[in-house]
Amino acid sequence: MHITQTAVSLNVPDVEASAGFAKTHFGYEEAMAADGFVSLTHPVSNTNLIFLATGLATFKPAEIAGSAGQGLLLALVVEHLDDEFARMEAAGARVVTAPETEPWGERFCQFADPNGLIWQLVEWVA
């Protein structure tokens, strides 16, 4: 199998709120949009994020069409985590977890977007 790209699709109550958060704080760019749908790309990471309005009739399978979020972390590996944390906090992003370092070398912090999705920044340290 030759995978050429990866996309994550998330159902949220307010598509524009999560898309705006991703564009404002992480540099994602809108690739396409329609009623209840926004697809974002990132100029460096080659990942797509798709936000779908919860309850969108075209979502399949319908039995799992609830909102995303419970137990979900959107983890983004970054450089200079502390600088990124300070920038986002100063810009008003809601802090969930201030920077911490795990014994295995993962330094991370977490923010919540307006829909409650948790965005985790990760930097690997020695």
N, CA, C and O atoms as CSV, one atom per row, in Angstrom:
chain,resi,resn,atom,element,x,y,z
A,1,MET,N,N,0.843,-1.182,0.000
A,1,MET,CA,C,0.000,0.000,0.000
A,1,MET,C,C,0.883,1.239,0.000
A,1,MET,O,O,1.835,1.339,0.775
A,2,HIS,N,N,0.560,2.168,-0.869
A,2,HIS,CA,C,1.291,3.426,-0.954
A,2,HIS,C,C,0.346,4.562,-0.542
A,2,HIS,O,O,-0.475,5.022,-1.336
A,3,ILE,N,N,0.479,5.001,0.706
A,3,ILE,CA,C,-0.377,6.077,1.213
A,3,ILE,C,C,0.263,7.404,0.846
A,3,ILE,O,O,1.433,7.642,1.145
A,4,THR,N,N,-0.503,8.262,0.201
A,4,THR,CA,C,0.061,9.527,-0.281
A,4,THR,C,C,-0.279,10.725,0.604
A,4,THR,O,O,0.358,11.773,0.497
A,5,GLN,N,N,-1.257,10.583,1.459
A,5,GLN,CA,C,-1.629,11.691,2.328
A,5,GLN,C,C,-2.497,11.154,3.455
A,5,GLN,O,O,-3.076,10.074,3.339
A,6,THR,N,N,-2.586,11.898,4.534
A,6,THR,CA,C,-3.421,11.510,5.662
A,6,THR,C,C,-4.381,12.637,5.989
A,6,THR,O,O,-4.011,13.811,5.965
A,7,ALA,N,N,-5.619,12.272,6.295
A,7,ALA,CA,C,-6.618,13.245,6.718
A,7,ALA,C,C,-7.321,12.729,7.960
A,7,ALA,O,O,-7.542,11.527,8.107
A,8,VAL,N,N,-7.668,13.636,8.844
A,8,VAL,CA,C,-8.464,13.328,10.016
A,8,VAL,C,C,-9.748,14.129,9.875
A,8,VAL,O,O,-9.715,15.340,9.657
A,9,SER,N,N,-10.881,13.443,10.002
A,9,SER,CA,C,-12.188,14.081,9.871
A,9,SER,C,C,-12.888,14.034,11.216
A,9,SER,O,O,-13.030,12.968,11.816
A,10,LEU,N,N,-13.325,15.202,11.689
A,10,LEU,CA,C,-13.924,15.309,13.014
A,10,LEU,C,C,-15.277,16.001,12.948
A,10,LEU,O,O,-15.416,17.041,12.304
A,11,ASN,N,N,-16.268,15.427,13.609
A,11,ASN,CA,C,-17.572,16.062,13.725
A,11,ASN,C,C,-17.542,17.033,14.901
A,11,ASN,O,O,-17.117,16.673,15.998
A,12,VAL,N,N,-17.989,18.253,14.671
A,12,VAL,CA,C,-18.035,19.281,15.709
A,12,VAL,C,C,-19.322,20.093,15.561
A,12,VAL,O,O,-19.856,20.215,14.458
A,13,PRO,N,N,-19.820,20.644,16.663
A,13,PRO,CA,C,-21.020,21.472,16.570
A,13,PRO,C,C,-20.826,22.739,15.739
A,13,PRO,O,O,-21.734,23.155,15.019
A,14,ASP,N,N,-19.642,23.353,15.836
A,14,ASP,CA,C,-19.375,24.616,15.148
A,14,ASP,C,C,-18.117,24.466,14.287
A,14,ASP,O,O,-16.995,24.647,14.758
A,15,VAL,N,N,-18.335,24.132,13.024
A,15,VAL,CA,C,-17.243,23.885,12.075
A,15,VAL,C,C,-16.309,25.082,11.977
A,15,VAL,O,O,-15.089,24.924,12.031
A,16,GLU,N,N,-16.866,26.268,11.834
A,16,GLU,CA,C,-16.049,27.471,11.644
A,16,GLU,C,C,-15.176,27.762,12.868
A,16,GLU,O,O,-14.066,28.275,12.731
A,17,ALA,N,N,-15.682,27.431,14.075
A,17,ALA,CA,C,-14.903,27.700,15.285
A,17,ALA,C,C,-13.641,26.850,15.339
A,17,ALA,O,O,-12.559,27.371,15.610
A,18,SER,N,N,-13.764,25.547,15.084
A,18,SER,CA,C,-12.572,24.688,15.109
A,18,SER,C,C,-11.639,25.008,13.948
A,18,SER,O,O,-10.420,25.011,14.119
A,19,ALA,N,N,-12.196,25.277,12.770
A,19,ALA,CA,C,-11.357,25.635,11.619
A,19,ALA,C,C,-10.617,26.942,11.891
A,19,ALA,O,O,-9.431,27.056,11.584
A,20,GLY,N,N,-11.293,27.911,12.454
A,20,GLY,CA,C,-10.649,29.184,12.780
A,20,GLY,C,C,-9.531,29.024,13.788
A,20,GLY,O,O,-8.487,29.664,13.664
A,21,PHE,N,N,-9.734,28.176,14.786
A,21,PHE,CA,C,-8.713,27.889,15.791
A,21,PHE,C,C,-7.478,27.299,15.123
A,21,PHE,O,O,-6.355,27.723,15.397
A,22,ALA,N,N,-7.687,26.319,14.247
A,22,ALA,CA,C,-6.570,25.665,13.551
A,22,ALA,C,C,-5.823,26.642,12.654
A,22,ALA,O,O,-4.596,26.596,12.573
A,23,LYS,N,N,-6.553,27.523,11.981
A,23,LYS,CA,C,-5.916,28.503,11.097
A,23,LYS,C,C,-5.170,29.554,11.912
A,23,LYS,O,O,-4.033,29.896,11.585
A,24,THR,N,N,-5.786,30.063,12.953
A,24,THR,CA,C,-5.189,31.129,13.762
A,24,THR,C,C,-3.945,30.677,14.510
A,24,THR,O,O,-2.924,31.365,14.497
A,25,HIS,N,N,-4.027,29.534,15.155
A,25,HIS,CA,C,-2.945,29.120,16.056
A,25,HIS,C,C,-1.920,28.178,15.440
A,25,HIS,O,O,-0.787,28.113,15.917
A,26,PHE,N,N,-2.291,27.445,14.390
A,26,PHE,CA,C,-1.388,26.422,13.866
A,26,PHE,C,C,-1.005,26.595,12.409
A,26,PHE,O,O,-0.214,25.808,11.889
A,27,GLY,N,N,-1.540,27.599,11.737
A,27,GLY,CA,C,-1.153,27.869,10.362
A,27,GLY,C,C,-1.837,27.021,9.309
A,27,GLY,O,O,-1.387,26.991,8.164
A,28,TYR,N,N,-2.911,26.331,9.665
A,28,TYR,CA,C,-3.659,25.585,8.655
A,28,TYR,C,C,-4.322,26.555,7.684
A,28,TYR,O,O,-4.627,27.695,8.035
A,29,GLU,N,N,-4.536,26.091,6.471
A,29,GLU,CA,C,-5.149,26.911,5.425
A,29,GLU,C,C,-6.369,26.188,4.872
A,29,GLU,O,O,-6.384,24.961,4.772
A,30,GLU,N,N,-7.385,26.953,4.518
A,30,GLU,CA,C,-8.608,26.356,3.988
A,30,GLU,C,C,-8.392,25.884,2.558
A,30,GLU,O,O,-7.988,26.659,1.691
A,31,ALA,N,N,-8.665,24.608,2.323
A,31,ALA,CA,C,-8.542,24.043,0.979
A,31,ALA,C,C,-9.881,24.071,0.265
A,31,ALA,O,O,-9.945,24.357,-0.930
A,32,MET,N,N,-10.954,23.776,0.996
A,32,MET,CA,C,-12.298,23.849,0.432
A,32,MET,C,C,-13.298,23.886,1.574
A,32,MET,O,O,-13.006,23.482,2.699
A,33,ALA,N,N,-14.492,24.386,1.251
A,33,ALA,CA,C,-15.544,24.481,2.258
A,33,ALA,C,C,-16.899,24.436,1.570
A,33,ALA,O,O,-17.041,24.812,0.407
A,34,ALA,N,N,-17.882,23.970,2.314
A,34,ALA,CA,C,-19.275,23.968,1.885
A,34,ALA,C,C,-20.107,24.058,3.159
A,34,ALA,O,O,-19.552,24.143,4.255
A,35,ASP,N,N,-21.405,24.039,3.029
A,35,ASP,CA,C,-22.270,24.114,4.186
A,35,ASP,C,C,-22.012,22.923,5.109
A,35,ASP,O,O,-22.238,21.777,4.721
A,36,GLY,N,N,-21.538,23.191,6.326
A,36,GLY,CA,C,-21.273,22.135,7.295
A,36,GLY,C,C,-19.979,21.382,7.096
A,36,GLY,O,O,-19.807,20.294,7.646
A,37,PHE,N,N,-19.058,21.941,6.317
A,37,PHE,CA,C,-17.835,21.219,5.962
A,37,PHE,C,C,-16.696,22.201,5.717
A,37,PHE,O,O,-16.867,23.192,5.008
A,38,VAL,N,N,-15.534,21.925,6.305
A,38,VAL,CA,C,-14.313,22.672,6.001
A,38,VAL,C,C,-13.161,21.676,5.943
A,38,VAL,O,O,-13.004,20.843,6.836
A,39,SER,N,N,-12.360,21.766,4.891
A,39,SER,CA,C,-11.158,20.952,4.756
A,39,SER,C,C,-9.958,21.885,4.829
A,39,SER,O,O,-9.878,22.870,4.096
A,40,LEU,N,N,-9.026,21.564,5.722
A,40,LEU,CA,C,-7.833,22.380,5.923
A,40,LEU,C,C,-6.586,21.595,5.542
A,40,LEU,O,O,-6.523,20.379,5.722
A,41,THR,N,N,-5.609,22.298,5.020
A,41,THR,CA,C,-4.303,21.712,4.756
A,41,THR,C,C,-3.265,22.500,5.538
A,41,THR,O,O,-3.518,23.618,5.987
A,42,HIS,N,N,-2.100,21.901,5.691
A,42,HIS,CA,C,-1.009,22.596,6.368
A,42,HIS,C,C,0.155,22.709,5.395
A,42,HIS,O,O,0.496,21.727,4.736
A,43,PRO,N,N,0.773,23.880,5.290
A,43,PRO,CA,C,1.821,24.078,4.286
A,43,PRO,C,C,3.098,23.280,4.530
A,43,PRO,O,O,3.902,23.122,3.612
A,44,VAL,N,N,3.302,22.777,5.741
A,44,VAL,CA,C,4.531,22.054,6.041
A,44,VAL,C,C,4.281,20.568,6.320
A,44,VAL,O,O,5.029,19.724,5.827
A,45,SER,N,N,3.267,20.237,7.081
A,45,SER,CA,C,3.113,18.857,7.563
A,45,SER,C,C,2.405,17.913,6.603
A,45,SER,O,O,2.405,16.704,6.839
A,46,ASN,N,N,1.801,18.412,5.531
A,46,ASN,CA,C,1.109,17.589,4.541
A,46,ASN,C,C,0.004,16.729,5.165
A,46,ASN,O,O,-0.197,15.578,4.779
A,47,THR,N,N,-0.700,17.307,6.128
A,47,THR,CA,C,-1.860,16.643,6.708
A,47,THR,C,C,-3.098,17.476,6.416
A,47,THR,O,O,-3.030,18.697,6.271
A,48,ASN,N,N,-4.218,16.794,6.333
A,48,ASN,CA,C,-5.501,17.477,6.172
A,48,ASN,C,C,-6.320,17.288,7.434
A,48,ASN,O,O,-6.335,16.205,8.021
A,49,LEU,N,N,-6.993,18.338,7.845
A,49,LEU,CA,C,-7.984,18.273,8.903
A,49,LEU,C,C,-9.312,18.633,8.281
A,49,LEU,O,O,-9.428,19.626,7.563
A,50,ILE,N,N,-10.304,17.830,8.558
A,50,ILE,CA,C,-11.633,18.084,8.023
A,50,ILE,C,C,-12.588,18.210,9.199
A,50,ILE,O,O,-12.621,17.352,10.082
A,51,PHE,N,N,-13.354,19.277,9.200
A,51,PHE,CA,C,-14.380,19.461,10.222
A,51,PHE,C,C,-15.738,19.350,9.554
A,51,PHE,O,O,-16.016,20.017,8.557
A,52,LEU,N,N,-16.579,18.494,10.123
A,52,LEU,CA,C,-17.934,18.279,9.630
A,52,LEU,C,C,-18.915,18.681,10.722
A,52,LEU,O,O,-18.684,18.413,11.901
A,53,ALA,N,N,-19.998,19.317,10.333
A,53,ALA,CA,C,-21.025,19.687,11.306
A,53,ALA,C,C,-21.675,18.433,11.867
A,53,ALA,O,O,-22.076,17.543,11.116
A,54,THR,N,N,-21.777,18.366,13.182
A,54,THR,CA,C,-22.444,17.241,13.821
A,54,THR,C,C,-23.862,17.113,13.261
A,54,THR,O,O,-24.600,18.094,13.180
A,55,GLY,N,N,-24.226,15.896,12.881
A,55,GLY,CA,C,-25.556,15.645,12.347
A,55,GLY,C,C,-25.674,15.840,10.845
A,55,GLY,O,O,-26.777,15.774,10.302
A,56,LEU,N,N,-24.564,16.079,10.168
A,56,LEU,CA,C,-24.586,16.254,8.717
A,56,LEU,C,C,-25.189,14.998,8.071
A,56,LEU,O,O,-24.733,13.883,8.322
A,57,ALA,N,N,-26.202,15.190,7.253
A,57,ALA,CA,C,-26.946,14.058,6.678
A,57,ALA,C,C,-26.080,13.154,5.810
A,57,ALA,O,O,-26.376,11.967,5.676
A,58,THR,N,N,-25.025,13.688,5.223
A,58,THR,CA,C,-24.191,12.888,4.328
A,58,THR,C,C,-23.124,12.073,5.059
A,58,THR,O,O,-22.404,11.299,4.428
A,59,PHE,N,N,-23.013,12.237,6.387
A,59,PHE,CA,C,-22.008,11.485,7.152
A,59,PHE,C,C,-22.380,10.003,7.187
A,59,PHE,O,O,-23.522,9.640,7.469
A,60,LYS,N,N,-21.401,9.164,6.897
A,60,LYS,CA,C,-21.617,7.720,6.938
A,60,LYS,C,C,-20.461,7.055,7.670
A,60,LYS,O,O,-19.317,7.460,7.463
A,61,PRO,N,N,-20.692,6.077,8.497
A,61,PRO,CA,C,-21.985,5.502,8.843
A,61,PRO,C,C,-22.724,6.376,9.858
A,61,PRO,O,O,-22.120,6.906,10.791
A,62,ALA,N,N,-24.015,6.517,9.668
A,62,ALA,CA,C,-24.837,7.411,10.476
A,62,ALA,C,C,-24.803,7.065,11.960
A,62,ALA,O,O,-24.948,7.954,12.799
A,63,GLU,N,N,-24.617,5.797,12.297
A,63,GLU,CA,C,-24.663,5.393,13.706
A,63,GLU,C,C,-23.479,5.920,14.531
A,63,GLU,O,O,-23.505,5.827,15.758
A,64,ILE,N,N,-22.464,6.459,13.895
A,64,ILE,CA,C,-21.344,7.041,14.655
A,64,ILE,C,C,-21.207,8.537,14.381
A,64,ILE,O,O,-20.111,9.082,14.504
A,65,ALA,N,N,-22.271,9.194,14.022
A,65,ALA,CA,C,-22.230,10.595,13.590
A,65,ALA,C,C,-22.217,11.606,14.728
A,65,ALA,O,O,-22.463,12.787,14.485
A,66,GLY,N,N,-21.939,11.192,15.955
A,66,GLY,CA,C,-21.889,12.131,17.071
A,66,GLY,C,C,-20.660,13.023,17.012
A,66,GLY,O,O,-19.804,12.870,16.141
A,67,SER,N,N,-20.588,13.954,17.949
A,67,SER,CA,C,-19.453,14.872,18.003
A,67,SER,C,C,-18.170,14.158,18.414
A,67,SER,O,O,-18.185,13.247,19.242
A,68,ALA,N,N,-17.071,14.585,17.825
A,68,ALA,CA,C,-15.749,14.074,18.191
A,68,ALA,C,C,-15.336,14.711,19.509
A,68,ALA,O,O,-15.931,15.699,19.939
A,69,GLY,N,N,-14.346,14.164,20.133
A,69,GLY,CA,C,-13.781,14.830,21.285
A,69,GLY,C,C,-13.474,13.946,22.462
A,69,GLY,O,O,-12.367,14.027,22.994
A,70,GLN,N,N,-14.382,13.107,22.900
A,70,GLN,CA,C,-14.151,12.307,24.086
A,70,GLN,C,C,-13.017,11.318,23.839
A,70,GLN,O,O,-13.122,10.436,22.986
A,71,GLY,N,N,-11.946,11.474,24.587
A,71,GLY,CA,C,-10.802,10.584,24.456
A,71,GLY,C,C,-9.897,10.897,23.279
A,71,GLY,O,O,-8.997,10.115,22.974
A,72,LEU,N,N,-10.116,12.021,22.611
A,72,LEU,CA,C,-9.350,12.367,21.419
A,72,LEU,C,C,-8.341,13.471,21.729
A,72,LEU,O,O,-8.685,14.476,22.352
A,73,LEU,N,N,-7.113,13.284,21.299
A,73,LEU,CA,C,-6.085,14.329,21.342
A,73,LEU,C,C,-5.583,14.544,19.925
A,73,LEU,O,O,-5.227,13.584,19.242
A,74,LEU,N,N,-5.551,15.775,19.480
A,74,LEU,CA,C,-4.899,16.108,18.216
A,74,LEU,C,C,-3.476,16.507,18.579
A,74,LEU,O,O,-3.240,17.626,19.034
A,75,ALA,N,N,-2.532,15.601,18.382
A,75,ALA,CA,C,-1.143,15.838,18.788
A,75,ALA,C,C,-0.323,16.342,17.613
A,75,ALA,O,O,-0.304,15.732,16.544
A,76,LEU,N,N,0.351,17.455,17.826
A,76,LEU,CA,C,1.196,18.069,16.806
A,76,LEU,C,C,2.613,18.180,17.362
A,76,LEU,O,O,2.825,18.804,18.402
A,77,VAL,N,N,3.575,17.584,16.679
A,77,VAL,CA,C,4.971,17.679,17.100
A,77,VAL,C,C,5.531,19.001,16.596
A,77,VAL,O,O,5.427,19.320,15.412
A,78,VAL,N,N,6.125,19.764,17.503
A,78,VAL,CA,C,6.629,21.102,17.189
A,78,VAL,C,C,8.055,21.269,17.701
A,78,VAL,O,O,8.546,20.463,18.491
A,79,GLU,N,N,8.692,22.309,17.247
A,79,GLU,CA,C,9.969,22.745,17.814
A,79,GLU,C,C,9.681,23.923,18.731
A,79,GLU,O,O,8.730,24.670,18.499
A,80,HIS,N,N,10.487,24.097,19.764
A,80,HIS,CA,C,10.376,25.239,20.673
A,80,HIS,C,C,8.998,25.307,21.331
A,80,HIS,O,O,8.315,26.330,21.272
A,81,LEU,N,N,8.607,24.203,21.956
A,81,LEU,CA,C,7.298,24.087,22.568
A,81,LEU,C,C,6.995,25.232,23.534
A,81,LEU,O,O,5.891,25.776,23.513
A,82,ASP,N,N,7.945,25.599,24.369
A,82,ASP,CA,C,7.685,26.655,25.350
A,82,ASP,C,C,7.372,27.989,24.675
A,82,ASP,O,O,6.516,28.739,25.145
A,83,ASP,N,N,8.056,28.283,23.587
A,83,ASP,CA,C,7.759,29.510,22.841
A,83,ASP,C,C,6.366,29.446,22.229
A,83,ASP,O,O,5.630,30.432,22.256
A,84,GLU,N,N,6.001,28.294,21.678
A,84,GLU,CA,C,4.667,28.134,21.081
A,84,GLU,C,C,3.584,28.221,22.154
A,84,GLU,O,O,2.526,28.809,21.931
A,85,PHE,N,N,3.852,27.635,23.311
A,85,PHE,CA,C,2.897,27.732,24.409
A,85,PHE,C,C,2.667,29.190,24.791
A,85,PHE,O,O,1.524,29.629,24.918
A,86,ALA,N,N,3.749,29.937,24.975
A,86,ALA,CA,C,3.631,31.351,25.359
A,86,ALA,C,C,2.877,32.148,24.298
A,86,ALA,O,O,2.051,32.997,24.634
A,87,ARG,N,N,3.153,31.883,23.026
A,87,ARG,CA,C,2.480,32.598,21.937
A,87,ARG,C,C,0.986,32.333,21.958
A,87,ARG,O,O,0.183,33.260,21.851
A,88,MET,N,N,0.610,31.064,22.096
A,88,MET,CA,C,-0.809,30.719,22.081
A,88,MET,C,C,-1.539,31.221,23.323
A,88,MET,O,O,-2.672,31.696,23.237
A,89,GLU,N,N,-0.890,31.113,24.464
A,89,GLU,CA,C,-1.508,31.620,25.690
A,89,GLU,C,C,-1.735,33.123,25.594
A,89,GLU,O,O,-2.795,33.619,25.975
A,90,ALA,N,N,-0.735,33.851,25.083
A,90,ALA,CA,C,-0.861,35.300,24.922
A,90,ALA,C,C,-1.960,35.667,23.924
A,90,ALA,O,O,-2.570,36.730,24.034
A,91,ALA,N,N,-2.212,34.785,22.950
A,91,ALA,CA,C,-3.250,35.035,21.949
A,91,ALA,C,C,-4.645,34.671,22.461
A,91,ALA,O,O,-5.636,34.864,21.758
A,92,GLY,N,N,-4.719,34.147,23.681
A,92,GLY,CA,C,-6.011,33.866,24.277
A,92,GLY,C,C,-6.518,32.453,24.135
A,92,GLY,O,O,-7.668,32.180,24.479
A,93,ALA,N,N,-5.682,31.523,23.629
A,93,ALA,CA,C,-6.111,30.124,23.520
A,93,ALA,C,C,-6.304,29.561,24.932
A,93,ALA,O,O,-5.521,29.855,25.835
A,94,ARG,N,N,-7.342,28.759,25.113
A,94,ARG,CA,C,-7.658,28.202,26.434
A,94,ARG,C,C,-6.678,27.091,26.787
A,94,ARG,O,O,-6.649,26.047,26.134
A,95,VAL,N,N,-5.877,27.320,27.823
A,95,VAL,CA,C,-4.881,26.349,28.287
A,95,VAL,C,C,-5.585,25.241,29.062
A,95,VAL,O,O,-6.381,25.505,29.963
A,96,VAL,N,N,-5.280,23.999,28.699
A,96,VAL,CA,C,-5.761,22.837,29.434
A,96,VAL,C,C,-4.646,22.308,30.326
A,96,VAL,O,O,-4.870,22.004,31.498
A,97,THR,N,N,-3.443,22.199,29.767
A,97,THR,CA,C,-2.284,21.711,30.507
A,97,THR,C,C,-1.081,22.571,30.136
A,97,THR,O,O,-0.720,22.673,28.964
A,98,ALA,N,N,-0.467,23.184,31.135
A,98,ALA,CA,C,0.777,23.932,30.915
A,98,ALA,C,C,1.886,22.925,30.591
A,98,ALA,O,O,1.727,21.733,30.852
A,99,PRO,N,N,3.012,23.392,30.024
A,99,PRO,CA,C,4.073,22.454,29.642
A,99,PRO,C,C,4.534,21.546,30.791
A,99,PRO,O,O,4.799,21.993,31.907
A,100,GLU,N,N,4.614,20.269,30.466
A,100,GLU,CA,C,5.097,19.226,31.372
A,100,GLU,C,C,6.049,18.332,30.594
A,100,GLU,O,O,5.984,18.256,29.368
A,101,THR,N,N,6.938,17.655,31.320
A,101,THR,CA,C,7.838,16.698,30.674
A,101,THR,C,C,7.663,15.327,31.319
A,101,THR,O,O,7.770,15.175,32.535
A,102,GLU,N,N,7.390,14.331,30.470
A,102,GLU,CA,C,7.242,12.954,30.934
A,102,GLU,C,C,8.635,12.325,31.079
A,102,GLU,O,O,9.582,12.771,30.431
A,103,PRO,N,N,8.767,11.290,31.928
A,103,PRO,CA,C,10.075,10.651,32.140
A,103,PRO,C,C,10.711,10.112,30.856
A,103,PRO,O,O,11.935,9.999,30.782
A,104,TRP,N,N,9.902,9.778,29.844
A,104,TRP,CA,C,10.438,9.202,28.608
A,104,TRP,C,C,10.838,10.266,27.585
A,104,TRP,O,O,11.198,9.929,26.457
A,105,GLY,N,N,10.780,11.560,27.968
A,105,GLY,CA,C,11.282,12.611,27.098
A,105,GLY,C,C,10.246,13.353,26.283
A,105,GLY,O,O,10.602,14.164,25.428
A,106,GLU,N,N,8.974,13.096,26.527
A,106,GLU,CA,C,7.922,13.833,25.825
A,106,GLU,C,C,7.563,15.077,26.630
A,106,GLU,O,O,7.076,14.980,27.756
A,107,ARG,N,N,7.806,16.231,26.049
A,107,ARG,CA,C,7.377,17.494,26.659
A,107,ARG,C,C,6.120,17.910,25.917
A,107,ARG,O,O,6.101,17.915,24.686
A,108,PHE,N,N,5.073,18.258,26.645
A,108,PHE,CA,C,3.809,18.564,25.989
A,108,PHE,C,C,3.042,19.641,26.741
A,108,PHE,O,O,3.303,19.916,27.912
A,109,CYS,N,N,2.098,20.236,26.044
A,109,CYS,CA,C,1.112,21.130,26.628
A,109,CYS,C,C,-0.174,20.936,25.843
A,109,CYS,O,O,-0.159,20.369,24.750
A,110,GLN,N,N,-1.287,21.404,26.398
A,110,GLN,CA,C,-2.574,21.186,25.746
A,110,GLN,C,C,-3.433,22.445,25.781
A,110,GLN,O,O,-3.409,23.221,26.736
A,111,PHE,N,N,-4.196,22.618,24.698
A,111,PHE,CA,C,-5.158,23.705,24.563
A,111,PHE,C,C,-6.484,23.119,24.123
A,111,PHE,O,O,-6.521,22.048,23.517
A,112,ALA,N,N,-7.583,23.815,24.426
A,112,ALA,CA,C,-8.901,23.403,23.954
A,112,ALA,C,C,-9.409,24.436,22.963
A,112,ALA,O,O,-9.283,25.640,23.186
A,113,ASP,N,N,-9.985,23.958,21.868
A,113,ASP,CA,C,-10.586,24.881,20.905
A,113,ASP,C,C,-12.028,25.190,21.342
A,113,ASP,O,O,-12.497,24.625,22.330
A,114,PRO,N,N,-12.728,26.061,20.638
A,114,PRO,CA,C,-14.079,26.439,21.062
A,114,PRO,C,C,-15.083,25.289,21.126
A,114,PRO,O,O,-16.099,25.405,21.811
A,115,ASN,N,N,-14.823,24.186,20.431
A,115,ASN,CA,C,-15.693,23.018,20.500
A,115,ASN,C,C,-15.243,22.018,21.567
A,115,ASN,O,O,-15.866,20.970,21.740
A,116,GLY,N,N,-14.175,22.335,22.271
A,116,GLY,CA,C,-13.670,21.444,23.307
A,116,GLY,C,C,-12.688,20.400,22.829
A,116,GLY,O,O,-12.262,19.556,23.618
A,117,LEU,N,N,-12.311,20.430,21.548
A,117,LEU,CA,C,-11.281,19.506,21.071
A,117,LEU,C,C,-9.957,19.856,21.733
A,117,LEU,O,O,-9.629,21.031,21.897
A,118,ILE,N,N,-9.199,18.837,22.113
A,118,ILE,CA,C,-7.912,19.059,22.774
A,118,ILE,C,C,-6.790,18.962,21.751
A,118,ILE,O,O,-6.624,17.948,21.073
A,119,TRP,N,N,-6.031,20.039,21.661
A,119,TRP,CA,C,-4.880,20.135,20.769
A,119,TRP,C,C,-3.640,20.045,21.652
A,119,TRP,O,O,-3.426,20.891,22.519
A,120,GLN,N,N,-2.835,19.026,21.429
A,120,GLN,CA,C,-1.639,18.797,22.233
A,120,GLN,C,C,-0.399,19.087,21.406
A,120,GLN,O,O,-0.226,18.540,20.317
A,121,LEU,N,N,0.456,19.945,21.923
A,121,LEU,CA,C,1.747,20.202,21.303
A,121,LEU,C,C,2.768,19.307,21.987
A,121,LEU,O,O,2.761,19.171,23.210
A,122,VAL,N,N,3.644,18.697,21.197
A,122,VAL,CA,C,4.636,17.763,21.711
A,122,VAL,C,C,6.000,18.155,21.178
A,122,VAL,O,O,6.152,18.502,20.007
A,123,GLU,N,N,6.993,18.094,22.063
A,123,GLU,CA,C,8.394,18.240,21.663
A,123,GLU,C,C,9.170,17.156,22.384
A,123,GLU,O,O,9.022,16.973,23.592
A,124,TRP,N,N,9.993,16.442,21.641
A,124,TRP,CA,C,10.802,15.381,22.249
A,124,TRP,C,C,12.109,15.966,22.743
A,124,TRP,O,O,12.820,16.633,21.992
A,125,VAL,N,N,12.430,15.717,24.013
A,125,VAL,CA,C,13.629,16.266,24.634
A,125,VAL,C,C,14.511,15.139,25.133
A,125,VAL,O,O,14.044,14.027,25.376
A,126,ALA,N,N,15.787,15.438,25.282
A,126,ALA,CA,C,16.753,14.408,25.727
A,126,ALA,C,C,16.594,14.131,27.210
A,126,ALA,O,O,17.314,13.300,27.763
